[in-house]
Amino acid sequence: MSDREIALIRASLSVVEPFAGEITVYFYSILFARYPEVRPMFPPEMDTQRDRLLRALLRIVDLADAPESLVRFCGHLGRDHRKFGTLAAHFPAVGECLLATLARYAGSAWTPDIAAAWTKAYGTVAHVMISAAEEDEAIRPATWPATVVHRVSRGHGIAEITVRPHLAYEYAAGQYVSVETPWWPKRWRYYSVANAPREDGTLTLHVRAVAGGSVSNALVHRAAVGDVLQLGPPMGDMVLDVATDQSDLLLVAGGTGLAPIRALIEEVARRGGRHQVDLFLGARTSAELYGVDDMLRMAQRHHWLTIRGAVSHEHIPGIRGSLPDVLAQYGPWYEHDVFLSGPAQMIVSAKETLTLSGTPAHRIHHDPLETPVLATS
């Protein structure tokens, strides 16, 4: 798209953004009214789905002048939407209702030029998503049934759930997957895989029960060995291959953000321990600093792994403070490739601290902050 078209799209989005909540409600209302056949594809309660639509729209606009990143993001969306039963025929209906919604809330600011720019942008996004979905369909299923084979409670509302997919499930260490439970059909939630690929094909998920979270509470408190879940395709680019060859690694995990970090450590070990790895774990209190014992055992097996834990709201022997503050104390890290995982606020603060201390931005890796895995329920 031209610079002018991108500017028009961003300007019009700034006009309607104050009405974000109303926009998503109106969009789905007219979509279901005009095309009732698509309603069964969605869950009865639409709050989470509306939020995801808005985040995806904002992400697409943000990437409008970064074609490679935009294509990668839209490709992920296209492959992931296969699990909903999305077909190429659905895209014109969505585009029609999206533009009608934007026009309604932009009011007099909606001009023919803006309409043309949005039409072109949506056409591009739809083309990439459809192409990615068609290519994906030729090589793998839309979803994978997976049986729960092991479950361990870690306390503080956290459970480790291991599943065995019925079909081969290929993914890379550091990626995350969407999960549907039998108790809440069509409600997909995202969780990071806590292990590198195993010979037996099993995957372990770290799930924290979120207050009011239907899926997370079902997985933590209800799931049992023998239950069958559904997995969507693997997603995310926070994988070891984005790191510079032979560079040292700084891994930073807050809360259940330990899951993909643990997977990355296992992947380093699988590749022969070619990196020196510094791992920082953070939590509010020592009791919430879960997974430390497992990580310490891994450090005993691997000379290249160093573990440090920090708490921010408790006076105990050892390191005290937020992860960004602790990173600043132990730095600099400008020669490391950095992987961050945890609450979005922690990632933002840690990234700022590292950048200010000289770590190049291109060597700091994390999933996009609007990625659903960062706010699962």
C-alpha positions in Angstrom: 0.0 0.0 0.0 1.1 3.6 -0.6 2.2 5.9 2.2 -1.0 8.0 1.6 -3.3 4.9 1.9 -1.6 3.9 5.1 -1.9 7.4 6.5 -5.6 7.4 5.6 -6.3 4.1 7.3 -4.4 5.2 10.5 -6.1 8.6 10.6 -9.6 7.0 10.2 -8.8 4.4 12.9 -7.9 7.2 15.3 -11.3 8.7 14.7 -13.2 5.5 15.5 -10.9 4.2 18.2 -12.8 6.0 21.1 -15.8 3.8 20.2 -13.8 0.6 20.2 -16.2 -1.3 22.5 -19.3 -0.3 20.5 -17.6 -1.0 17.2 -17.0 -4.7 17.9 -20.5 -5.2 19.2 -22.1 -3.5 16.2 -19.8 -5.4 13.8 -20.9 -8.8 15.0 -24.5 -7.8 15.3 -24.8 -6.9 11.6 -22.6 -9.8 10.6 -25.0 -12.3 12.3 -28.1 -10.4 11.1 -27.0 -10.3 7.5 -25.3 -13.8 7.5 -26.9 -15.9 10.2 -25.2 -19.0 8.8 -21.9 -17.9 10.4 -23.3 -17.6 13.9 -22.8 -21.3 14.9 -19.0 -20.8 14.3 -18.8 -18.6 17.4 -19.3 -19.2 21.1 -22.5 -18.1 22.8 -20.7 -15.4 24.8 -18.8 -13.1 22.5 -16.8 -10.8 24.9 -13.4 -12.5 24.3 -14.0 -12.8 20.6 -14.8 -9.1 20.3 -11.6 -8.2 22.1 -9.6 -10.5 19.8 -11.1 -8.8 16.7 -10.1 -5.4 18.0 -6.6 -6.5 18.9 -6.1 -8.1 15.5 -7.4 -5.0 13.7 -5.0 -2.7 15.6 -2.1 -5.1 15.0 -2.8 -5.1 11.2 -2.9 -1.4 11.1 0.2 -1.1 13.1 2.0 -3.4 10.7 0.7 -1.7 7.5 4.1 -0.2 6.6 6.0 -3.5 7.5 4.9 -5.8 4.7 7.0 -8.9 5.8 5.7 -8.7 9.4 2.2 -8.1 8.2 2.2 -11.1 5.9 3.6 -13.3 8.6 0.9 -12.1 11.1 -1.9 -12.5 8.6 -0.6 -15.9 7.6 -0.7 -17.0 11.3 -4.3 -15.7 11.4 -5.3 -17.6 8.3 -3.9 -20.9 9.5 -5.4 -20.4 13.0 -8.9 -19.6 11.7 -9.2 -23.0 10.1 -10.1 -24.4 13.5 -13.3 -22.3 13.5 -14.4 -23.7 10.1 -13.6 -20.4 8.3 -13.9 -20.7 4.5 -12.8 -18.4 1.7 -16.5 -17.6 1.1 -16.8 -16.0 4.5 -14.3 -13.3 3.9 -16.4 -11.0 1.6 -19.2 -11.0 4.3 -16.7 -10.1 7.0 -15.2 -7.3 4.8 -18.6 -5.9 3.9 -19.7 -5.7 7.6 -16.3 -4.4 8.8 -16.4 -1.5 6.3 -20.0 -0.7 7.1 -19.1 -0.6 10.8 -16.1 1.7 10.3 -18.2 4.0 8.0 -20.9 4.2 10.7 -18.6 5.3 13.5 -16.3 7.5 11.4 -19.3 9.5 10.3 -18.5 12.6 8.2 -14.8 11.6 8.4 -15.5 8.6 6.2 -14.6 9.6 2.6 -14.4 7.7 -0.7 -10.6 7.8 -0.5 -10.7 6.3 3.0 -13.2 3.7 1.9 -11.0 2.7 -1.0 -7.9 2.4 1.2 -9.7 0.2 3.7 -11.1 -1.9 0.8 -7.6 -2.4 -0.6 -6.2 -3.2 2.9 -8.9 -5.7 3.7 -8.5 -7.4 0.3 -4.8 -7.8 0.9 -5.3 -9.2 4.4 -8.0 -11.6 3.2 -5.9 -12.8 0.3 -3.0 -13.6 2.6 -5.2 -15.4 5.1 -7.0 -17.4 2.5 -3.7 -18.4 0.8 -2.1 -19.4 4.1 -5.2 -21.5 5.0 -5.3 -23.3 1.7 -1.6 -24.1 1.8 -2.0 -25.3 5.4 -5.0 -27.5 4.5 -2.8 -29.4 2.0 -0.4 -30.6 4.6 -2.1 -30.9 8.0 -5.5 -30.9 9.8 -7.2 -27.9 11.2 -7.3 -29.3 14.7 -5.7 -32.1 16.6 -7.5 -34.2 19.3 -5.2 -34.8 22.2 -5.7 -37.0 25.3 -4.7 -35.9 28.8 -2.1 -38.4 29.9 -0.7 -36.7 33.0 -1.7 -33.8 35.4 0.3 -32.2 38.2 -0.8 -29.4 40.5 1.9 -26.8 41.2 -0.1 -24.8 43.8 -1.3 -21.2 43.6 -3.9 -22.2 40.9 -1.3 -23.6 38.5 -1.4 -27.0 36.9 0.9 -28.8 34.5 -1.2 -30.8 32.0 0.4 -33.2 29.6 -1.4 -34.3 26.5 -0.7 -36.8 23.7 -2.1 -35.7 20.3 -3.7 -38.4 18.3 -1.9 -37.2 15.1 1.6 -36.0 14.6 1.9 -32.4 16.0 4.9 -30.5 14.8 6.0 -27.3 16.6 9.1 -25.5 17.7 10.2 -24.9 21.3 8.9 -21.5 22.4 5.7 -21.6 20.5 2.1 -21.6 22.0 -1.1 -23.5 21.1 -4.8 -22.8 21.3 -6.9 -25.3 23.3 -10.6 -26.1 23.3 -12.0 -28.2 26.2 -15.1 -30.5 26.0 -16.8 -28.4 28.7 -16.7 -25.1 26.8 -17.0 -25.8 23.0 -15.8 -23.1 20.7 -14.0 -21.3 23.5 -10.3 -21.4 22.4 -7.6 -20.2 24.8 -3.9 -20.0 24.2 -1.2 -21.7 26.3 2.6 -22.0 25.8 4.1 -25.4 25.5 6.6 -26.1 28.3 8.8 -28.5 26.5 10.9 -29.0 23.4 9.5 -31.6 21.0 9.7 -35.1 22.5 10.1 -38.5 20.9 6.7 -39.6 22.3 5.0 -36.6 20.9 3.5 -35.4 24.2 3.2 -31.7 25.1 3.0 -30.2 28.6 1.0 -27.0 29.2 1.3 -24.7 32.2 -2.1 -23.3 33.0 -3.0 -20.8 35.7 -6.6 -20.6 36.8 -7.7 -17.0 36.1 -10.5 -15.5 38.2 -13.7 -15.9 36.2 -11.8 -17.8 33.5 -14.0 -20.6 32.2 -11.4 -22.6 30.2 -8.4 -22.1 32.6 -10.5 -23.1 35.6 -11.8 -26.2 33.8 -8.2 -27.2 32.9 -6.8 -26.6 36.3 -9.7 -28.0 38.4 -11.6 -30.4 36.2 -9.4 -31.9 33.6 -8.3 -35.5 34.3 -6.3 -38.2 32.7 -8.3 -39.6 29.7 -10.1 -36.4 28.8 -9.8 -35.3 25.2 -8.9 -31.7 24.3 -8.6 -30.1 20.9 -5.4 -28.3 19.9 -5.1 -25.6 17.2 -2.0 -25.1 15.1 1.2 -24.0 16.8 1.9 -20.2 16.7 4.5 -17.7 17.7 8.0 -16.7 16.5 9.8 -16.7 19.9 12.0 -19.6 18.8 15.7 -20.3 19.2 16.3 -20.0 15.4 15.8 -16.2 15.7 18.9 -15.9 17.9 22.3 -15.1 16.6 24.4 -18.3 16.1 26.7 -19.1 19.1 25.5 -16.0 21.0 24.9 -16.2 24.8 21.2 -16.1 25.8 19.3 -14.2 28.5 16.0 -15.7 29.4 13.5 -13.9 31.5 10.3 -15.4 32.8 7.5 -14.1 35.0 4.8 -16.4 36.4 3.6 -19.0 33.9 5.9 -17.3 31.4 8.3 -20.0 32.5 6.6 -22.5 30.1 8.1 -21.3 26.8 11.4 -20.4 28.5 11.7 -24.0 29.8 11.1 -25.3 26.3 13.8 -23.1 24.9 16.3 -24.4 27.5 15.4 -28.0 26.6 16.0 -27.0 22.9 19.4 -25.6 23.8 20.2 -28.9 25.5 19.0 -30.9 22.5 21.4 -28.9 20.3 24.4 -29.7 22.5 24.4 -26.7 24.8 26.1 -24.3 22.3 24.9 -21.3 24.2 25.7 -19.9 27.7 22.2 -19.3 29.2 21.3 -16.9 32.1 17.8 -17.5 33.4 16.0 -15.0 35.6 12.7 -16.0 37.2 10.4 -13.4 38.9 7.4 -13.4 41.1 5.8 -11.3 43.8 6.6 -13.7 46.6 8.8 -16.8 47.1 5.8 -19.0 47.3 4.7 -17.9 43.8 8.1 -18.5 42.4 7.1 -21.8 40.9 9.3 -24.1 38.9 12.5 -23.1 40.6 13.4 -26.6 41.8 13.0 -28.1 38.3 15.1 -25.3 36.9 17.8 -25.8 39.5 17.9 -29.5 38.7 18.4 -28.6 35.0 21.2 -26.3 36.0 22.9 -29.1 37.8 22.8 -31.2 34.6 23.9 -28.4 32.3 27.0 -26.4 33.1 26.0 -23.7 30.6 22.8 -22.8 32.6 22.7 -20.2 35.4 19.5 -19.7 37.4 18.5 -16.6 39.5 15.2 -16.0 41.1 13.8 -12.6 42.3 10.8 -11.6 44.3 9.4 -8.1 44.4 7.0 -8.0 47.4 8.7 -10.0 50.1 11.8 -9.5 52.3 13.8 -12.8 52.1 17.4 -13.7 51.7 18.5 -13.6 48.0 17.6 -11.3 45.2 14.7 -8.8 45.8 13.1 -6.5 43.2 11.2 -6.5 40.0 12.7 -8.4 37.1 13.6 -5.2 35.1 15.4 -3.8 38.1 17.3 -7.0 38.7 18.3 -7.2 35.1 19.8 -3.8 35.3 21.8 -4.8 38.4 23.3 -7.9 36.7 23.8 -6.4 33.2 24.9 -5.3 30.8 23.3 -7.7 28.3 24.2 -6.0 25.0 26.0 -9.1 23.6 23.1 -11.5 24.4 20.0 -12.6 22.6 17.1 -12.0 25.0 13.9 -13.9 25.3 11.1 -12.4 27.5 8.0 -14.2 28.6 5.4 -13.2 31.2 2.9 -10.4 31.9 2.8 -7.7 29.2 3.7 -5.0 31.7 6.9 -7.0 32.8 7.9 -7.4 29.1 7.5 -3.7 28.4 9.5 -2.7 31.4 12.2 -5.3 30.9 12.6 -4.3 27.2 12.9 -0.7 28.1 15.6 -1.5 30.7 17.6 -3.6 28.3 17.4 -1.1 25.5 18.6 1.7 27.7 21.5 -0.4 28.8 22.6 -1.0 25.2 20.9 -4.2 24.1 19.9 -3.9 20.4 16.2 -4.0 19.9 16.5 -6.7 17.2 18.1 -9.0 19.8 15.1 -8.8 22.2 12.5 -11.5 21.4 9.0 -11.9 22.7 5.6 -12.6 21.3 3.5 -9.5 20.4 2.0 -7.9 23.5 -1.5 -8.3 22.1 -0.9 -12.1 21.6 -3.8 -13.9 23.4 -1.4 -16.1 25.3 -0.4 -13.2 27.5 -4.0 -12.8 28.8 -5.6 -16.2 28.7 -8.8 -17.1 30.5 
